[in-house]
């Protein structure tokens, strides 16, 4: 046998020592993405952070220098505090509603067979093809004083209600926009589920509801977690929806940043608010992530 | 009346009949295997017993009770899934305990029963582990313990050993049988592996294209396959087409391309087209002058305990298996004779089907 085997010894003398090359290929391949990320995300972020420490004077505008007054102003002013609280309250509510609607939606979707599954997946994703601004205008027409919803309310004898420019409307519109971002990660984690696991639960006498709560839900928790993080993060920094449906009175952080930049022309203040939003968002999301995922890391790997 | 009884069970998917008219009786404490190639309907049959698939026609009775339309979660059967289907977010203990919890067994009683089930499968030290921290064989045992702990009337095994490597599979076969004997649970196993089915079953049900073709004890299926398909699917075999040349009351002579071969099958008549089926281990190598057939060693393969020869002769290539008794084997190219006793020849009526070798086709 051994005579017919190809030589395992080094074939050519020049190849004898295997060269341990520095792995340049991965660096080279990731360079375009790194450059793009650095140029388009990190640089503006860094400039914004720098800007937020600049001094500002209403007569002369931005004057450079270094000050913490904008941060102090935001932290001490109840006006800003209220806006931050409102932003996180609305985002948390939108996220919770997205979980309540999106998780069953994804579950139903995963149990469908083609062609229905493809059709409904498309239906879920289709709204993403329409601009958020257009959808926000759609909601404002629907809920406006002369809109069909109020028309129906009047016809039913309930009378006209003020629907626009309320927290409820902003939450509803945010849920509408964010739902696909919840459904897709949950659906993906459902796809990875062994269907026999649910059957196993049934075979041991579990009711369908028990099987879902005890066996399916814990396994798709990572999907719910990432969906929640996406929805919360996008909602907390949402601009178009609160801008168009919250109006001038119901401000959220992103609209305040906009006002500071474009109405007050107080760029350093706007930058400070934006940086605080980013930091608060990061802290909330990391805490949430640690709380939920840390609990499940050992089990699900 | 049998403990588990399937009567004329049929499952149609549109125009396709996955399972047709399957009737099967399983006695209490019996270990029955459904054996067949992929797509023969054996898994669908098991799923109908389990309640995951509703039969299009027929009835399933368990201990005299009609469970044909009963929901899966009301049947109380223990099932071991091919993928094991353990609950990945629960410890081994909680996995095994799940079925008891669903049956509302009081907490105090649960613990000793789970511990008993885990010690039955030798997994007591692993109770606190999660499934992903276990090896394939250990997961398999957890699945078995989880199915047995609820003391099911029937244990259903869906290809339980197919995800294990060869050595472990063999060890688990015997252990599975030992455990089944110990607890005495009526068991129905689905498998495509004939060695697995033969070594541990009381009876084997051979299925082909949605139908049962033979139900018998393992050695009888091997020795007396009722159809040519079974003789091909179950073990290696030599199939030789011929015609009946002469027939007496108790036997006949079959002409294989001019070579007369005696057989002991009654009821044949002259001129019948038949296929003879001879197992390779029933053939013996002798000197060329002594054999019923002569040929030349085309190839020989050393299998450790046995030699497998391919003998080229007037009837094509014939497989011969001889035990390795330590003597020098026949050389490649050497002329040899083949002899056998007429009693080992099985006769199937009709011409040989031009089907591909099913035994080779079945891989997973």
Interface residues (C-beta under 8 A of the other chain):
Chain A: X194 X196 X197 X199 X200 X201 X202 X203 X204 X205 X206 X207 X208 X210 X214 X215 X218 X219 X296 X298 X299 X300 X301
Chain B: X50 X51 X52 X71 X72 X73 X74 X75 X76 X77 X78 X79 X81 X82 X83 X85 X86 X87 X88 X89 X90 X98 X99 X102 X103 X130 X132 X146 X150
